[in-house]
Amino acid sequence: MINLNFDIYNPWSSRWTILWNKTKMIGKNKAVEFNGYRTNHIINVDFNFKPAGDHGGARIMLGVFGFDVELHFYDTRHWDYETNTWETHDGH
């Protein structure tokens, strides 16, 4: 996993609200999300890359003056440790 983050935030605020959430399936097990938030960040740059495992994918979040946007490409499957197989969103 790679996680890079730079964040300057208002320590006297705990504001965090979802402004919008758009999700679309782009394959059998892949999805993309585009989200907007109202936060306590003055500046926020966050990059996360997880090549494998539960919800593996890439996410980037950028924020300035309390408004953050997030773009997230990810795998919708979960690893089932009992059967050593992928469990998809439809239960298979």
N, C-alpha and C positions, 0 to 999 in steps of 0.2 A: 504494500500500500504506500502511496505517496500522498502526503498531505502538506500543503504549503498555505500559510495563513498570515495575514497582516491585518490587524484590527485596532482601531482607536475608537473607544466607545465612551458614552456618557455614564459615569458610574452612579449617578443619582437617578437614573431611569431604568426601568425594567420593561419598557414598552416592547412588545412583539406581537404583531397582528398580521394575519394573512390578508393581502389585498386581492390577489387572484391566484388561481391554480388551474393550469391547463395541462392535461395529460393525454397522450396519444400513443397507442401501440404502433410500433414501426416494424414489427415482425412477430413471429410466433411467441417469442419469449423476451422481446426487447421493447422498451418504452422510452419515451422522452417526456420530460416535464418542463414547463416554463412557469415560474412562480414569481410573485411580487410580494414584498413584505414591508411593513412599517416597523422600524426597529430603533434601538438606542445607539446604533453605530454612527459614528461621525465619518469614518472611512473603514471600509471592509473589502478585503480581497482574499478569497478563499478558493483553493483548487484542491480537489481530491480525486485520486485515481486508484481504483481497486480492480486489478485485472481479473480476479477470480473470486469465487465464494459467493455467499448470499448477497444478492443485489449488486454484483460487480459492475463497474462502469466508471464514468467520469462525471464530475460535477464541478461547475464553476459558479461562484457567487460574487457579485460586485455590488458595493453599496457606498452611498455618499449622502451625508446630511439626513440620515434616518430613513432612506428609501433603498432597499436592496432588491436586486433581481437575481434569479437563480436559473441556470440551465443544467439539466441533469439527464444524462443518457445512462440507462441501467438495464440489467437483466432482472426479470421479474421472478425468477425461480429461487427456491430455497433448497439447501442441501439436507436430505433426510439421512441422519447418521445411523438410524436403525436398519435401513435397507441399502445404504451406500449408493443412493441414486438421487437425481434431481426431482424435486416435487414442483410441478408447475402451478400457476395460478388457478387452473381448473381442477386441481386435486390429483393429477397424474404425474 
